[in-house]
Amino acid sequence: MQEYENAKLIVRFDPQVCIHVGACLRGLPAVFDASRDPWIDIDAAPAEAIADTIGRCPSGALSYRLKATAD
């Protein structure tokens, strides 16, 4: 399991579950770029856009958790 984290979001990727459809790469290429290391840059888009793209992952290999914000 790979995990990527910033102040607003935690993204998890399970390469054993991924079926390589590429929905994430096409949906938000600024964040998901297989030619880059690390391939997920969660600072490249708003948390809501990342969560929306992850929601389209057909295999469930990508998941996320929004962090609680203190107001």
PyRosetta script that sets phi, psi and omega in degrees:
from pyrosetta import init, pose_from_sequence

init()
pose = pose_from_sequence("MQEYENAKLIVRFDPQVCIHVGACLRGLPAVFDASRDPWIDIDAAPAEAIADTIGRCPSGALSYRLKATAD")
pose.set_psi(1, 128.7)
pose.set_omega(1, 175.6)
pose.set_phi(2, -102.3)
pose.set_psi(2, 143.8)
pose.set_omega(2, -178.7)
pose.set_phi(3, -133.0)
pose.set_psi(3, 136.4)
pose.set_omega(3, -179.9)
pose.set_phi(4, -128.1)
pose.set_psi(4, 135.9)
pose.set_omega(4, -171.2)
pose.set_phi(5, -142.6)
pose.set_psi(5, 142.3)
pose.set_omega(5, 167.5)
pose.set_phi(6, -136.5)
pose.set_psi(6, -165.4)
pose.set_omega(6, -174.8)
pose.set_phi(7, -67.6)
pose.set_psi(7, -22.8)
pose.set_omega(7, -174.9)
pose.set_phi(8, -109.1)
pose.set_psi(8, -19.1)
pose.set_omega(8, -164.5)
pose.set_phi(9, -149.7)
pose.set_psi(9, 147.3)
pose.set_omega(9, 168.7)
pose.set_phi(10, -121.5)
pose.set_psi(10, 124.8)
pose.set_omega(10, 177.3)
pose.set_phi(11, -113.2)
pose.set_psi(11, 133.2)
pose.set_omega(11, 177.9)
pose.set_phi(12, -118.5)
pose.set_psi(12, 141.5)
pose.set_omega(12, 178.0)
pose.set_phi(13, -131.4)
pose.set_psi(13, 126.9)
pose.set_omega(13, 177.7)
pose.set_phi(14, -108.4)
pose.set_psi(14, 101.0)
pose.set_omega(14, -177.7)
pose.set_phi(15, -63.9)
pose.set_psi(15, -21.1)
pose.set_omega(15, 178.9)
pose.set_phi(16, -73.6)
pose.set_psi(16, -19.4)
pose.set_omega(16, -177.9)
pose.set_phi(17, -98.8)
pose.set_psi(17, -25.1)
pose.set_omega(17, -175.1)
pose.set_phi(18, -59.9)
pose.set_psi(18, 133.3)
pose.set_omega(18, 177.4)
pose.set_phi(19, -107.1)
pose.set_psi(19, 8.3)
pose.set_omega(19, 171.8)
pose.set_phi(20, 58.6)
pose.set_psi(20, 42.2)
pose.set_omega(20, 175.1)
pose.set_phi(21, -73.3)
pose.set_psi(21, -32.6)
pose.set_omega(21, 177.8)
pose.set_phi(22, 87.8)
pose.set_psi(22, 14.7)
pose.set_omega(22, 179.3)
pose.set_phi(23, -59.4)
pose.set_psi(23, -36.9)
pose.set_omega(23, 179.5)
pose.set_phi(24, -69.2)
pose.set_psi(24, -41.3)
pose.set_omega(24, -179.2)
pose.set_phi(25, -64.5)
pose.set_psi(25, -42.0)
pose.set_omega(25, 178.9)
pose.set_phi(26, -76.7)
pose.set_psi(26, -33.8)
pose.set_omega(26, -175.5)
pose.set_phi(27, -73.5)
pose.set_psi(27, -35.7)
pose.set_omega(27, -177.3)
pose.set_phi(28, -152.0)
pose.set_psi(28, 72.2)
pose.set_omega(28, -174.3)
pose.set_phi(29, -64.3)
pose.set_psi(29, -20.9)
pose.set_omega(29, 176.8)
pose.set_phi(30, -67.9)
pose.set_psi(30, -28.3)
pose.set_omega(30, -179.2)
pose.set_phi(31, -95.5)
pose.set_psi(31, -47.0)
pose.set_omega(31, -174.7)
pose.set_phi(32, -105.3)
pose.set_psi(32, 108.7)
pose.set_omega(32, -176.5)
pose.set_phi(33, -141.1)
pose.set_psi(33, 103.9)
pose.set_omega(33, -175.6)
pose.set_phi(34, -65.7)
pose.set_psi(34, -15.8)
pose.set_omega(34, 179.8)
pose.set_phi(35, -87.0)
pose.set_psi(35, -2.4)
pose.set_omega(35, -177.1)
pose.set_phi(36, -108.7)
pose.set_psi(36, 154.2)
pose.set_omega(36, 175.2)
pose.set_phi(37, -130.1)
pose.set_psi(37, 114.2)
pose.set_omega(37, 1.3)
pose.set_phi(38, -73.7)
pose.set_psi(38, 152.7)
pose.set_omega(38, -172.8)
pose.set_phi(39, -79.8)
pose.set_psi(39, -12.9)
pose.set_omega(39, 176.7)
pose.set_phi(40, -114.4)
pose.set_psi(40, 123.3)
pose.set_omega(40, 177.0)
pose.set_phi(41, -117.3)
pose.set_psi(41, 94.3)
pose.set_omega(41, -174.3)
pose.set_phi(42, -76.6)
pose.set_psi(42, -1.1)
pose.set_omega(42, 174.4)
pose.set_phi(43, -93.3)
pose.set_psi(43, 1.5)
pose.set_omega(43, -174.5)
pose.set_phi(44, -90.6)
pose.set_psi(44, -2.3)
pose.set_omega(44, 179.3)
pose.set_phi(45, -159.0)
pose.set_psi(45, 161.4)
pose.set_omega(45, 176.5)
pose.set_phi(46, -62.9)
pose.set_psi(46, 148.8)
pose.set_omega(46, -178.7)
pose.set_phi(47, -55.2)
pose.set_psi(47, -37.6)
pose.set_omega(47, -178.3)
pose.set_phi(48, -65.5)
pose.set_psi(48, -38.5)
pose.set_omega(48, 178.3)
pose.set_phi(49, -68.0)
pose.set_psi(49, -38.8)
pose.set_omega(49, 178.1)
pose.set_phi(50, -65.5)
pose.set_psi(50, -45.2)
pose.set_omega(50, 179.7)
pose.set_phi(51, -61.0)
pose.set_psi(51, -40.4)
pose.set_omega(51, 178.9)
pose.set_phi(52, -62.6)
pose.set_psi(52, -44.0)
pose.set_omega(52, 179.5)
pose.set_phi(53, -66.0)
pose.set_psi(53, -42.6)
pose.set_omega(53, 178.1)
pose.set_phi(54, -61.4)
pose.set_psi(54, -35.2)
pose.set_omega(54, 178.0)
pose.set_phi(55, -62.2)
pose.set_psi(55, -17.9)
pose.set_omega(55, 178.8)
pose.set_phi(56, -93.8)
pose.set_psi(56, 0.9)
pose.set_omega(56, -179.9)
pose.set_phi(57, -67.6)
pose.set_psi(57, 115.5)
pose.set_omega(57, -174.2)
pose.set_phi(58, -70.1)
pose.set_psi(58, -23.6)
pose.set_omega(58, -176.3)
pose.set_phi(59, -95.4)
pose.set_psi(59, -19.0)
pose.set_omega(59, -174.2)
pose.set_phi(60, 83.2)
pose.set_psi(60, 12.1)
pose.set_omega(60, 179.4)
pose.set_phi(61, -67.0)
pose.set_psi(61, -27.3)
pose.set_omega(61, 177.1)
pose.set_phi(62, -102.3)
pose.set_psi(62, 137.3)
pose.set_omega(62, 174.1)
pose.set_phi(63, -144.2)
pose.set_psi(63, 165.6)
pose.set_omega(63, -179.0)
pose.set_phi(64, -147.9)
pose.set_psi(64, 163.4)
pose.set_omega(64, 172.4)
pose.set_phi(65, -142.2)
pose.set_psi(65, 125.9)
pose.set_omega(65, 173.7)
pose.set_phi(66, -78.4)
pose.set_psi(66, 137.8)
pose.set_omega(66, 178.7)
pose.set_phi(67, -81.8)
pose.set_psi(67, 147.6)
pose.set_omega(67, 176.3)
pose.set_phi(68, -68.1)
pose.set_psi(68, 141.0)
pose.set_omega(68, 177.8)
pose.set_phi(69, -108.9)
pose.set_psi(69, 140.4)
pose.set_omega(69, 177.8)
pose.set_phi(70, -90.6)
pose.set_psi(70, 121.6)
pose.set_omega(70, 179.5)
pose.set_phi(71, -104.0)
pose.dump_pdb("model.pdb")
